[in-house]
């Protein structure tokens, strides 16, 4: 090796021009010399340098007697594998642009060839050179959780970029999965936002192909292309970590992509394009006093790192070929997946003109935020252009006309393990179609429509999220999450004497702990019935021990958190305007929360666009758009206090264990029933009291 490494750059145009700028810097620093360029189209001496010879192939370079120390491959993805093998035969080390190859088989072949040749191969994931990455590792403690962020529990990659028609017309291979029989594998996760995926994998410790044990893809495109441009990736690692990537090039405007590092004691957001890190401890974590911290870092250039390793000035490559195995597993899953689903034009805006025209998916930023925070997918979030989530069917009511769908029975199988997977009612709505539920919201991704869940079942968390413990005196992340699964079910239609009809969903459910054992067995019945200008939702459930021993059901409230007695029945509302919450005796969140009353009402304008991704598109109907004024009347004969949230987030529950635990035994199962009247329009308290009286057949008071 000479004092200055001789470099051949293959690909002088496109991203190759960025390499030429970097090469000029390294030549000036005395670290290398550019021996030759290879390209079918010579960009001219002003770009590649007057003294740089240009060849049309690497074979021509070799025939000219040039023996490079390093070959940079900056060519289309489909050409990486053959060119890299050819360079290895010349005895050169490699700087290989991302992704390293077009298939996983090619990757393993190239990895074996590099090892056999004793060659160094650096892959051009530039973000891996960021000095923020070792700092992030220092913030996390893999075992004892003593770092400022505690122990790493999840990683998310978010990308909201804009790409125009011209972007996909810049090269014949752009936007293709396969071109003329050759694997191209272009796409949002494998090309423009590939750095986001690789950075998330790196932070999550999933660099080798064996580190990825689960991988699910949802691929979509709004552009008229073959490849994906809007995608979610759900990745499970051998270490038990979940990595979620939600990416698009169809945003309203481009934003710097970011990686979210979720620790047990806080989170950090890494803006990898500008090497900036924002650290936010949990409000109740030991490091909360430090507050939010924003730090900027430098970056080691990966070509310079390769040169320094060759010279002995650095000990190891920062982005070696061996560390791209996890990424190649992702690429292979995308390559072999079904073709991306075209997002229908009615769900897309187009902005700009000519080559600058580009599609905009309404609310895609919100969907991406929710997907990453909840470790979920576009379909689970009910994006209108995604496939439907797994359901057990729909619930309907029928007056004198046709049946009206008023709710969906979601199985919950697509919910993240730490968010308490369980069956729930989604898209509960009035007869006119006003949607009254939210699910997987940003503030609490474990809030799922209308559901039954308990945070403490003999120490198992079936609610999701952090667990409040008396010993810690605060919420802590624990590996204690269970799931509720349906073991049998049936749906029947009930015809009533007044000519109306409703439906009844009967189910048996197992409450399964993290070790796979069943803690509780539940019998549940969900009924619907037409009620004049509205309808009634009637939910009954019975909880019994699965074994011979009694089971204790608790809540944060019973474990020491004053006013935190949620658990049992819970209804997550969407964002509200002009909301009122009241009982016959009191009004307002503070006055009603924790009280016992026969009924509780919520009236509001359900006009938020959150959870309504059709808003503003041509697919939004003139009426029945899912928004409007509505009234909910919750009726209970049990003595459970009402759990009310209005200011922080909107939700209503009936607290099963408000400030003391409840025991379920074989002789005395825990039984509860909540009936809810669901009406269009805002009803005054006096009329609500009359409705309750008519329904129950007994007089009630009003205020």
C-alpha positions in Angstrom: 0.0 0.0 0.0 1.3 3.4 -0.9 1.2 6.4 1.5 -1.8 7.6 -0.3 -4.5 5.0 -1.3 -5.4 4.9 -4.9 -9.2 5.0 -5.5 -11.4 4.2 -8.4 -14.9 5.6 -8.4 -17.5 3.7 -10.3 -20.5 5.9 -11.0 -19.5 9.5 -11.6 -23.1 10.9 -11.9 -26.0 10.9 -9.5 -24.8 10.3 -6.0 -21.3 9.8 -7.4 -21.0 13.6 -7.6 -21.2 13.7 -3.8 -18.4 11.2 -3.7 -16.3 13.4 -6.0 -16.8 16.3 -3.5 -15.6 14.1 -0.6 -12.7 12.7 -2.7 -11.5 16.3 -3.4 -11.4 16.9 0.3 -9.5 13.7 1.0 -7.1 14.3 -1.8 -6.4 17.8 -0.4 -5.8 16.1 3.0 -3.2 13.8 1.5 -5.1 10.7 2.3 -5.8 9.4 -1.2 -5.6 9.9 -4.9 -8.3 9.4 -7.5 -6.8 7.0 -10.1 -9.8 6.7 -12.4 -13.5 7.0 -12.9 -15.9 4.5 -14.5 -19.1 5.6 -16.1 -20.9 5.3 -19.5 -21.5 9.1 -19.3 -18.5 11.3 -18.6 -19.6 14.3 -16.5 -16.7 16.3 -17.8 -13.4 17.6 -16.4 -15.0 20.3 -14.3 -16.8 17.6 -12.3 -14.4 14.6 -12.1 -11.1 16.6 -12.5 -9.0 17.2 -15.6 -6.4 14.6 -14.7 -8.9 11.8 -14.0 -9.2 9.2 -16.8 -12.6 7.8 -17.4 -13.3 4.2 -18.5 -16.6 2.4 -19.3 -15.9 -0.6 -17.1 -13.7 -1.9 -14.3 -12.2 -4.4 -16.8 -10.9 -1.5 -18.8 -9.4 0.0 -15.7 -7.6 -3.3 -15.1 -6.5 -3.6 -18.7 -4.9 -0.1 -18.4 -2.7 -1.5 -15.6 -4.4 0.4 -12.9 -4.6 -1.5 -9.6 -6.7 0.4 -7.1 -6.5 0.0 -3.3 -10.1 1.0 -2.9 -13.0 0.8 -5.3 -16.1 2.9 -4.6 -19.3 1.4 -6.1 -21.9 4.2 -6.6 -24.1 2.6 -9.2 -27.8 1.3 -9.4 -28.6 -1.4 -6.8 -28.9 -4.1 -9.4 -25.2 -3.7 -10.4 -23.7 -3.8 -7.0 -23.2 -7.5 -6.7 -21.3 -8.2 -10.0 -19.2 -5.1 -9.8 -18.2 -5.8 -6.1 -17.1 -9.3 -7.0 -15.1 -8.0 -9.9 -13.4 -5.5 -7.6 -12.5 -8.1 -5.1 -10.8 -10.1 -7.8 -8.6 -7.1 -8.4 -7.5 -7.3 -4.7 -9.2 -4.1 -3.8 -11.1 -3.1 -0.7 -14.6 -1.8 -1.3 -16.8 1.2 -0.4 -20.2 -0.1 -1.5 -23.2 2.2 -1.6 -26.4 1.1 0.1 -28.0 -1.3 -0.2 -25.0 -3.6 -0.7 -26.9 -6.0 -3.0 -30.3 -6.6 -4.5 -31.0 -9.9 -2.8 -30.1 -11.7 0.4 -28.5 -14.5 -1.5 -26.2 -12.1 -3.3 -25.3 -10.5 0.1 -24.2 -13.8 1.6 -22.3 -14.7 -1.5 -20.5 -11.3 -1.4 -19.8 -11.6 2.3 -18.2 -15.0 1.8 -16.2 -13.7 -1.2 -14.9 -10.7 0.9 -13.9 -12.9 3.8 -12.1 -15.3 1.4 -10.2 -12.4 -0.1 -9.4 -10.9 3.2 -11.0 -7.6 1.9 -12.5 -4.8 3.8 -16.0 -3.8 2.7 -17.6 -0.6 4.0 -21.3 0.0 3.2 -22.4 3.6 2.6 -24.9 4.0 5.4 -23.4 7.4 6.3 -25.5 7.9 9.5 -23.6 5.0 11.1 -20.6 7.3 11.3 -22.5 9.7 13.6 -20.8 10.3 17.0 -24.3 10.3 18.5 -24.6 6.5 18.3 -22.0 5.6 20.9 -23.5 8.3 23.1 -27.0 6.7 22.7 -25.5 3.4 23.8 -24.1 5.2 26.9 -27.6 6.4 27.8 -28.9 2.9 27.9 -28.1 0.1 30.3 -28.8 -3.3 28.7 -29.2 -5.1 32.0 -29.6 -3.1 35.2 -31.3 -0.1 33.7 -29.1 2.4 35.5 -28.5 4.6 32.5 -30.4 7.9 32.1 -32.9 6.3 29.7 -33.0 3.0 31.6 -33.1 -0.2 29.4 -33.9 -0.1 25.7 -37.4 -1.5 25.1 -38.2 -0.4 21.5 -36.9 1.6 18.5 -38.9 3.4 15.8 -37.9 5.0 12.5 -40.0 7.8 11.1 -39.6 9.4 7.7 -41.9 11.9 6.0 -40.3 13.1 2.7 -41.6 14.4 -0.6 -40.6 12.9 -3.9 -41.9 14.2 -7.2 -42.7 12.6 -10.6 -39.3 13.9 -11.8 -37.6 11.9 -9.1 -39.0 8.6 -10.5 -38.2 9.7 -14.0 -34.5 10.4 -13.4 -33.3 6.9 -14.2 -34.9 3.8 -15.9 -34.6 1.7 -12.8 -36.2 4.3 -10.4 -39.5 3.1 -8.9 -39.1 -0.5 -10.1 -38.9 -3.7 -8.2 -37.7 -5.7 -11.2 -36.6 -4.2 -14.5 -36.1 -6.4 -17.6 -35.9 -9.5 -15.3 -33.2 -8.0 -13.1 -33.9 -7.4 -9.4 -33.9 -3.6 -8.6 -35.7 -3.4 -5.3 -36.1 0.3 -5.3 -38.5 1.6 -2.6 -38.9 4.0 0.3 -37.3 1.6 2.8 -34.5 0.3 0.6 -33.4 3.5 -1.1 -34.4 7.1 0.0 -35.0 6.2 3.6 -32.8 3.2 3.9 -30.6 5.1 6.3 -33.5 5.3 8.7 -34.0 1.6 8.6 -30.4 0.8 9.1 -29.9 3.3 11.9 -32.9 1.8 13.8 -31.5 -1.7 13.3 -28.0 -0.6 14.5 -29.4 1.0 17.6 -31.6 -2.1 18.2 -28.6 -4.4 17.9 -30.0 -6.1 14.8 -27.1 -5.8 12.5 -26.6 -9.5 11.5 -29.1 -11.4 9.4 -29.6 -13.8 12.3 -30.6 -10.9 14.6 -33.9 -10.5 12.8 -36.4 -13.2 13.8 -39.7 -11.6 12.8 -40.5 -9.3 9.9 -43.8 -8.1 8.6 -44.3 -5.6 5.8 -47.1 -3.3 4.6 -46.2 -1.9 1.3 -48.2 0.9 -0.5 -47.7 3.5 -3.2 -49.4 6.6 -4.2 -47.1 7.4 -7.1 -47.8 5.5 -10.3 -44.8 3.3 -9.8 -44.0 -0.4 -9.2 -42.1 0.0 -5.9 -43.4 1.1 -2.5 -43.4 4.7 -1.4 -45.4 4.4 1.8 -44.5 1.5 4.1 -44.6 0.1 7.6 -42.1 -2.5 8.8 -42.6 -4.5 12.0 -39.3 -6.1 13.1 -38.7 -8.5 16.0 -35.1 -9.1 17.1 -33.5 -12.2 18.6 -33.0 -10.1 21.8 -36.8 -9.6 22.1 -36.8 -6.0 20.9 -39.5 -4.5 18.6 -38.4 -2.1 15.8 -41.1 -0.3 13.9 -40.4 1.7 10.7 -43.1 4.0 9.2 -41.9 5.8 6.1 -43.3 7.8 3.2 -42.2 10.1 0.4 -45.8 11.3 0.0 -45.9 13.8 2.9 -47.2 17.4 2.6 -43.6 18.6 3.0 -40.3 17.0 3.8 -39.0 16.8 7.3 -35.7 15.6 8.7 -36.2 11.8 9.4 -35.7 10.6 12.9 -35.2 7.6 15.1 -37.0 7.3 18.4 -35.2 5.4 21.1 -37.6 4.2 23.8 -36.1 3.4 27.1 -37.7 2.3 30.3 -36.9 5.7 31.9 -37.4 8.0 28.9 -36.8 8.4 25.2 -34.4 10.1 22.8 -35.0 11.3 19.3 -32.1 11.1 16.9 -32.3 13.3 13.8 -29.6 11.4 11.9 -29.3 13.7 8.9 -28.1 16.5 11.1 -26.6 14.4 14.0 -28.8 15.9 16.6 -30.1 14.1 19.7 -33.0 15.2 21.9 -33.2 13.4 25.2 -36.4 13.5 27.3 -36.6 11.6 30.6 -39.9 10.3 31.9 -41.5 12.9 34.2 -41.2 10.5 37.2 -37.8 8.9 36.3 -34.7 9.4 38.5 -33.1 11.6 35.8 -36.2 13.8 35.3 -34.5 16.8 37.0 -32.2 17.1 34.0 -35.2 18.0 31.8 -35.0 17.8 28.0 -31.5 17.9 26.6 -30.6 18.8 23.0 -27.1 17.8 21.8 -25.3 18.0 18.4 -22.5 15.7 17.4 -19.9 15.3 14.7 -19.6 12.5 12.2 -16.8 10.3 10.8 -16.8 10.1 7.1 -17.1 6.4 6.1 -14.7 6.5 3.2 -12.2 8.3 5.4 -12.8 5.6 8.1 -12.0 2.9 5.5 -8.8 4.7 4.6 -7.8 5.1 8.2 -8.4 1.4 9.0 -6.2 0.5 6.1 -3.5 2.9 7.4 -3.8 1.6 11.0 -5.1 5.0 12.2 -8.5 3.4 13.1 -9.2 0.0 14.5 -12.4 -1.1 12.8 -14.9 -0.2 10.1 -17.9 1.6 11.3 -20.3 0.2 8.7 -18.8 -3.2 7.6 -20.6 -5.5 5.2 -21.2 -7.9 8.1 -23.3 -5.3 9.9 -25.8 -5.0 7.0 -27.3 -8.4 7.4 -30.3 -7.2 9.4 -31.0 -4.6 6.7 -30.7 -7.2 4.0 -33.3 -9.3 5.8 -35.6 -6.3 5.5 -34.8 -5.8 1.9 -35.4 -9.5 1.1 -38.8 -9.4 2.9 -39.7 -6.4 0.7 -38.4 -8.0 -2.4 -40.4 -11.2 -1.9 -43.5 -9.6 -0.6 -46.6 -9.1 -2.7 -46.6 -6.1 -5.0 -47.3 -2.9 -3.1 -51.0 -1.9 -3.0 -51.9 1.2 -5.0 -53.5 3.9 -2.8 -56.6 4.9 -4.7 -56.5 8.4 -6.2 -59.6 9.5 -4.1 -57.4 9.2 -1.0 -54.6 11.4 -2.4 -54.0 15.0 -3.2 -51.7 16.0 -6.0 -49.7 19.2 -5.7 -47.3 21.0 -8.0 -47.0 20.8 -11.8 -45.0 18.8 -14.4 -42.0 17.1 -13.0 -42.6 18.8 -9.6 -46.0 17.2 -9.2 -46.2 14.9 -6.2 -48.9 13.0 -4.2 -49.8 14.0 -0.7 -51.6 11.4 1.5 -53.8 13.3 4.0 -52.9 12.8 7.7 -49.9 10.6 6.8 -47.8 12.4 9.3 -50.3 11.5 12.1 -50.5 7.9 10.9 -46.7 7.6 10.9 -46.4 9.1 14.4 -49.1 6.7 15.7 -47.5 3.7 14.0 -44.1 4.3 15.5 -45.4 5.2 19.0 -47.7 2.2 19.1 -45.5 -0.3 17.3 -48.3 -0.8 14.8 -49.2 -0.7 11.1 -51.3 1.5 8.8 -53.9 -1.3 8.6 -54.2 -1.6 12.4 -54.7 2.2 12.5 -57.5 1.9 9.9 -55.9 4.0 7.3 -58.7 4.0 4.7 -56.3 2.9 1.9 -54.8 0.0 3.8 -56.1 -3.5 4.2 -58.7 -4.0 6.8 -57.5 -5.1 10.2 -58.5 -8.5 11.6 -62.0 -8.5 12.9 -64.6 -10.9 14.1 -67.3 -9.1 12.1 -69.5 -6.0 12.5 -72.3 -5.2 14.8 -75.5 -3.7 13.4 -78.9 -2.4 14.5 -82.1 -2.2 12.4 -85.0 0.1 12.9 -87.8 0.0 10.3 -85.3 0.4 7.4 -82.1 -1.3 6.5 -79.5 -2.5 9.1 -76.9 0.1 10.1 -73.4 -0.9 11.0 -72.6 0.7 14.4 -69.3 -1.0 15.4 -66.5 -3.4 14.4 -65.4 -6.3 16.5 -61.6 -6.1 16.4 -59.7 -9.2 17.5 -56.7 -7.2 18.8 -54.3 -9.7 17.4 -52.5 -6.9 15.5 -51.8 -4.9 18.7 -48.3 -4.6 20.0 -47.5 -7.0 22.9 -46.8 -4.1 25.3 -50.1 -2.4 24.5 -52.3 -5.2 26.0 -53.6 -7.1 22.9 -57.3 -7.7 23.4 -60.6 -7.8 21.6 -62.2 -4.3 21.4 -65.0 -2.4 19.7 -63.7 -0.1 17.0 -65.4 2.7 15.1 -68.4 2.8 17.4 -70.7 5.3 15.9 -74.1 6.9 16.0 -76.9 6.0 13.5 -75.8 8.9 11.3 -72.2 7.7 11.3 -70.5 10.0 13.9 -67.4 8.1 15.2 -67.2 8.0 19.0 -64.1 6.0 19.7 -60.3 6.2 19.2 -57.7 3.5 19.3 -53.9 3.5 19.6 -53.8 7.3 20.1 -50.5 9.0 20.5 -50.9 9.8 24.2 -51.8 6.2 25.2 -51.3 3.7 22.4 -52.8 1.0 24.7 -56.3 2.7 24.7 -58.4 0.5 22.4 -61.9 1.7 21.5 -64.3 0.1 23.9 -62.7 -2.7 25.8 -62.3 -4.6 29.0 -58.9 -4.7 30.6 -57.3 -4.7 34.0 -53.8 -3.5 34.8 -53.0 -5.8 37.7 -54.2 -9.5 37.6 -52.1 -11.2 40.2 -49.2 -9.1 39.0 -49.9 -9.4 35.2 -50.6 -6.2 33.2 -53.5 -6.7 30.8 -54.0 -3.0 30.3 -50.8 -2.2 28.5 -48.0 0.4 29.0 -46.2 0.9 32.3 -47.3 -0.7 35.5 -47.9 1.3 38.7 -46.4 -0.5 41.7 -46.7 0.2 45.4 -43.0 -0.5 45.9 -41.8 2.0 43.3 -44.5 4.5 44.0 -44.7 5.2 40.3 -45.2 3.7 36.9 -42.4 1.4 35.7 -41.8 -0.7 32.6 -41.9 -4.4 33.3 -42.0 -7.5 31.2 -45.4 -8.3 32.7 -47.8 -7.8 29.8 -50.6 -10.3 29.1 -53.0 -10.7 26.2 -56.7 -11.5 26.0 -57.6 -14.0 23.3 -61.0 -15.2 22.0 -61.4 -18.9 22.3 -64.9 -19.2 21.0 -67.6 -16.8 19.8 -70.9 -16.5 18.1 -73.0 -13.7 16.7 -76.8 -13.9 16.5 -79.5 -11.5 15.4 -82.2 -10.6 17.9 -85.7 -9.6 16.6 -87.7 -7.5 18.9 -91.5 -7.1 19.3 -91.4 -3.5 18.1 -90.1 -4.6 14.7 -86.5 -3.6 15.3 -83.5 -5.9 15.6 -80.0 -5.9 17.0 -77.2 -8.4 17.4 -75.5 -10.3 20.2 -71.8 -11.3 20.3 -71.1 -14.0 22.8 -67.5 -15.0 23.4 -65.3 -17.0 25.7 -61.9 -15.4 26.3 -58.7 -16.4 28.0 -56.5 -13.9 29.8 -53.0 -15.2 29.0 -50.0 -14.2 31.0 -46.5 -13.5 29.5 -45.5 -17.1 30.3 -48.4 -18.5 28.3 -50.4 -19.6 31.3 -54.1 -18.6 31.6 -54.9 -16.4 34.6 -58.5 -15.7 34.0 -61.4 -17.0 31.9 -64.0 -14.6 30.8 -67.5 -14.9 29.4 -68.6 -11.8 27.6 -71.8 -10.7 25.8 -72.0 -7.5 23.7 -75.5 -6.6 22.5 -76.9 -3.9 20.3 -80.5 -2.7 20.1 -82.3 0.0 18.2 -83.7 2.7 20.5 -85.9 5.2 18.7 -83.5 7.9 17.4 -80.4 6.1 18.7 -79.2 2.7 19.8 -78.1 0.9 22.9 -74.8 -0.9 23.5 -75.0 -3.5 26.3 -71.8 -5.1 27.6 -71.7 -7.8 30.2 -68.7 -9.7 31.3 -67.8 -12.3 34.0 -64.3 -13.1 35.2 -63.4 -16.4 36.8 -60.1 -18.0 37.8 -58.6 -20.3 35.3 -57.2 -22.5 38.0 -58.2 -23.5 41.5 -56.8 -20.5 43.3 -58.6 -17.1 43.7 -57.3 -14.3 41.4 -56.8 -10.7 42.7 -57.7 -7.9 40.4 -56.1 -4.5 41.1 -55.5 -1.1 39.6 -53.0 1.8 40.1 -55.5 3.1 42.6 -55.5 -0.1 44.6 -51.7 -0.1 44.4 -51.4 3.4 45.9 -52.0 6.0 43.1 -54.7 8.3 44.3 -57.5 8.7 41.8 -55.9 6.2 39.4 -58.4 3.4 39.8 -58.9 2.6 36.1 -59.5 -1.0 35.0 -62.5 -3.0 33.8 -64.7 -1.3 31.3 -63.1 1.6 29.4 -64.3 3.7 26.5 -61.6 5.8 24.7 -63.1 8.9 23.1 -61.7 10.8 20.2 -60.8 14.5 20.5 -63.8 16.5 21.6 -65.0 20.1 21.3 -67.5 21.8 23.7 -67.6 18.7 25.8 -69.7 18.3 29.0 -69.5 15.4 31.4 -72.0 15.0 34.1 -74.1 12.8 36.3 -77.4 13.4 38.0 -75.5 14.9 40.9 -72.4 16.6 39.6 -70.8 18.1 36.5 -67.1 18.3 35.3 -64.2 16.0 35.4 -63.1 16.8 38.9 -66.6 16.6 40.4 -67.6 13.4 38.6 -64.3 11.4 38.7 -64.5 8.8 41.5 -68.2 9.2 42.2 -70.9 6.5 42.1 -74.0 7.3 40.2 -76.6 5.4 38.2 -75.7 7.2 35.0 -73.0 9.4 33.5 -73.4 11.4 30.3 -71.0 12.9 27.8 -72.2 15.5 25.2 -69.7 17.0 22.7 -69.0 18.0 19.2 -67.1 15.1 17.8 -65.7 17.3 15.1 -62.0 16.6 15.3 -60.3 15.3 12.2 -58.0 13.0 14.2 -58.8 9.5 13.3 -60.7 10.6 10.2 -58.1 10.2 7.4 -60.6 10.9 4.6 -61.0 14.5 5.8 -60.5 16.9 2.9 -60.2 14.2 0.2 -62.7 13.5 -2.6 -63.6 10.3 -0.7 -65.2 12.2 2.2 -69.0 12.1 1.8 -71.0 15.2 2.0 -72.9 13.7 5.0 -72.0 11.0 7.4 -68.3 12.1 7.5 -67.8 10.6 10.9 -68.0 13.9 12.8 -70.8 15.9 14.5 -72.5 16.6 17.8 -73.5 13.5 19.8 -74.5 12.2 23.3 -73.3 9.2 25.2 -75.2 8.0 28.3 -73.5 5.3 30.4 -75.7 3.4 32.8 -74.5 1.0 35.5 -76.3 -0.8 38.3 -72.9 -1.7 39.9 -71.3 0.4 42.7 -68.1 1.0 40.7 -66.9 4.7 40.7 -66.8 6.4 37.4 -63.3 7.0 36.0 -63.3 10.3 34.0 -60.7 12.0 31.9 -61.4 15.1 29.9 -58.5 17.6 30.2 -55.5 15.3 29.6 -57.3 13.0 27.2 -61.0 12.0 26.7 -62.1 8.7 28.2 -64.7 7.1 30.4 -64.5 4.0 32.5 -66.2 2.1 35.3 -63.6 1.3 37.9 -63.4 -2.3 38.9 -60.9 -1.8 41.7 -61.0 1.9 42.5 -58.9 2.0 45.7 -59.0 -1.7 46.8 -58.5 -4.9 45.0 -61.3 -7.2 44.0 -61.1 -11.0 44.2 -62.4 -13.4 41.6 -63.2 -16.9 42.8 -64.8 -19.9 41.3 -67.7 -19.5 43.7 -67.9 -15.7 43.2 -66.8 -14.6 39.7 -66.5 -10.8 39.1 -69.5 -9.7 37.1 -70.2 -6.3 35.6 -72.7 -4.7 33.1 -72.6 -1.3 31.4 -75.4 -0.1 29.1 -74.7 2.9 26.8 -77.2 5.0 24.9 -75.7 6.4 21.8 -77.5 9.4 20.2 -77.0 12.0 17.5 -77.1 15.6 18.7 -76.6 17.2 22.1 -79.2 16.3 24.7 -79.8 18.5 27.9 -79.6 16.9 31.3 -83.3 16.8 31.9 -83.9 14.8 28.7 -81.1 12.5 29.5 -82.6 11.7 32.8 -85.9 11.0 31.1 -84.2 8.7 28.7 -82.5 6.8 31.5 -85.8 6.5 33.4 -87.6 5.2 30.3 -84.8 2.6 29.8 -84.6 1.4 33.4 -88.3 1.8 34.3 -87.4 3.7 37.4 -87.4 7.4 38.3 -84.0 9.2 38.4 -83.0 12.6 39.5 -81.5 15.4 37.4 -79.4 18.5 38.2 
